[in-house]
Amino acid sequence: MTLRTLLLAVSSAAAVEYTRLHEGVECHSSDLNLGDQPSLEDCALACSNQQGCNFFIYGTGFKAGRCYVEFTESAVCSEGWEADEFDFYRLQSATPRSPPSPSRPPSVEYIRVHEGAECISSDVNLGDQASLWDCAQACNRHHGCNFFIY
C-alpha cells in the first residue's frame, strides 16, 4: 500500500481589494454559491475569479464561511435587502501578480498537514504528476483547490 501525504497548498496568485458595504444583510438579487471559503480573503478571491462578480456576501455567525456572488447592478441593491447572517461587499479590484520569468517557475507554498492518511471528502483528480511541486502547481491552477494528496 502506498502512503499518501495530505498537503495544504497556499497560493498568492492575486491581490484582491474589497470593501464591506453592509452588515447583517443579503441582497435579493440572483446569486451564485461560491462554496464555503475558509476566510473573507478567499471569498473575495473566489469572487474575482467569477465572471461578472462585482458584489459578494460572506457568512457570519451560523453561516460563517459561506460565500456567494450577488448579481445586483449597484451597491444600492434595488432588489431589496433581507436581514441575514451575511455581510455585503464590493469587489474593488483583483490585481494579478506579474507572470514569472520563463526561467523561474511560479511560486507555490505548501505545508504538510498529515502523513500516511487521506481525508474522507470529495476529490477532484488533478492527473498524474511527476513531482510534489507539479502536484502543488496543479492544485494552484484548479479553482477552489486548497488541499491535495501526493
C-alpha positions in Angstrom: 0.0 0.0 0.0 1.3 3.4 -0.9 1.2 6.0 1.8 -0.2 9.4 0.8 0.6 12.7 2.2 -2.1 15.4 2.7 -0.7 18.8 2.0 -2.0 22.3 2.1 -1.4 24.4 -1.0 -1.2 28.1 -0.3 -1.5 30.4 -3.3 -0.9 34.1 -3.6 -2.0 34.4 -7.2 -3.7 37.8 -6.9 -4.1 40.7 -4.5 -7.8 41.4 -4.1 -9.3 44.6 -2.7 -12.8 44.7 -1.4 -15.0 47.0 0.8 -17.7 46.0 3.3 -20.8 48.0 2.5 -23.4 46.5 4.8 -23.5 44.1 7.8 -26.1 41.5 8.6 -27.9 41.5 5.2 -28.1 39.9 1.8 -29.4 41.4 -1.4 -32.5 39.9 -3.0 -30.7 39.7 -6.4 -29.9 36.5 -8.1 -26.8 34.9 -6.6 -24.2 32.1 -7.2 -22.8 29.9 -4.5 -19.0 30.0 -4.4 -18.9 27.4 -1.7 -17.6 27.5 1.8 -14.5 29.6 1.9 -12.0 29.5 4.9 -11.6 33.3 5.0 -13.0 36.5 3.8 -9.9 37.0 1.6 -10.6 33.6 0.0 -14.2 34.5 -0.7 -13.1 37.8 -2.3 -10.6 35.9 -4.4 -13.3 33.4 -5.5 -15.4 36.3 -6.5 -12.6 37.9 -8.5 -12.3 34.6 -10.4 -16.0 34.5 -11.3 -17.0 36.5 -14.4 -19.5 39.3 -13.6 -18.8 39.3 -9.8 -18.8 42.9 -8.5 -20.6 42.2 -5.2 -20.4 39.3 -2.8 -21.6 38.2 0.6 -19.7 36.4 3.2 -21.4 34.5 6.1 -21.2 35.3 9.8 -22.5 33.5 12.8 -24.1 30.2 11.9 -23.5 30.9 8.3 -19.8 31.6 8.7 -17.7 30.8 5.7 -20.5 30.7 3.2 -19.7 32.8 0.1 -22.0 34.0 -2.7 -21.8 36.3 -5.7 -24.6 38.8 -5.6 -25.6 39.8 -9.2 -27.0 43.2 -8.4 -26.4 46.2 -10.6 -25.2 48.6 -7.8 -24.3 48.8 -4.2 -27.9 50.2 -3.6 -29.3 46.7 -4.2 -32.6 47.9 -5.9 -33.9 44.3 -5.4 -34.1 45.0 -1.7 -32.3 43.8 1.4 -33.0 40.8 3.7 -31.7 40.7 7.2 -29.4 37.6 7.4 -26.1 36.4 8.8 -24.1 37.8 5.9 -22.0 40.9 5.2 -22.3 42.5 1.8 -19.0 43.5 0.0 -18.0 45.3 -3.2 -15.0 43.9 -5.1 -12.7 46.8 -5.7 -10.1 45.1 -7.8 -8.2 41.9 -8.5 -4.6 42.7 -9.5 -2.9 39.6 -10.8 0.8 39.4 -10.0 3.3 39.7 -12.8 3.9 36.5 -14.5 7.2 34.8 -13.6 10.1 34.9 -16.0 10.3 31.7 -18.1 13.5 30.7 -16.3 11.8 30.8 -12.9 8.6 28.8 -12.3 5.7 30.4 -10.3 5.9 30.1 -6.6 3.5 27.9 -4.7 4.0 27.4 -1.0 2.6 24.3 0.8 2.9 22.7 4.2 2.5 19.1 5.3 -0.7 18.8 7.3 -0.9 15.0 7.8 1.1 12.0 6.6 0.0 8.4 5.9 -3.7 9.2 5.6 -6.3 10.5 3.2 -9.1 12.8 4.2 -12.6 11.4 3.6 -14.0 14.1 1.4 -14.9 14.6 -2.2 -11.9 14.6 -4.6 -11.0 16.0 -8.0 -8.4 14.1 -9.9 -5.7 16.5 -11.0 -3.9 13.9 -13.1 -0.7 12.0 -12.6 2.0 14.5 -11.5 5.7 13.8 -11.8 6.7 15.6 -8.6 5.3 17.1 -5.4 5.9 20.5 -6.8 4.0 19.6 -10.0 1.1 18.4 -7.9 1.1 21.7 -5.9 1.1 23.6 -9.2 -1.9 21.6 -10.5 -3.8 22.3 -7.2 -2.9 26.0 -7.5 -4.3 26.2 -11.1 -7.6 24.4 -10.1 -10.2 26.9 -8.7 -11.1 26.0 -5.1 -8.3 23.6 -4.5 -6.9 24.2 -1.0 -5.7 20.7 -0.2 -4.1 17.9 -2.2 -2.6 14.5 -1.7 0.6 13.2 -3.4 
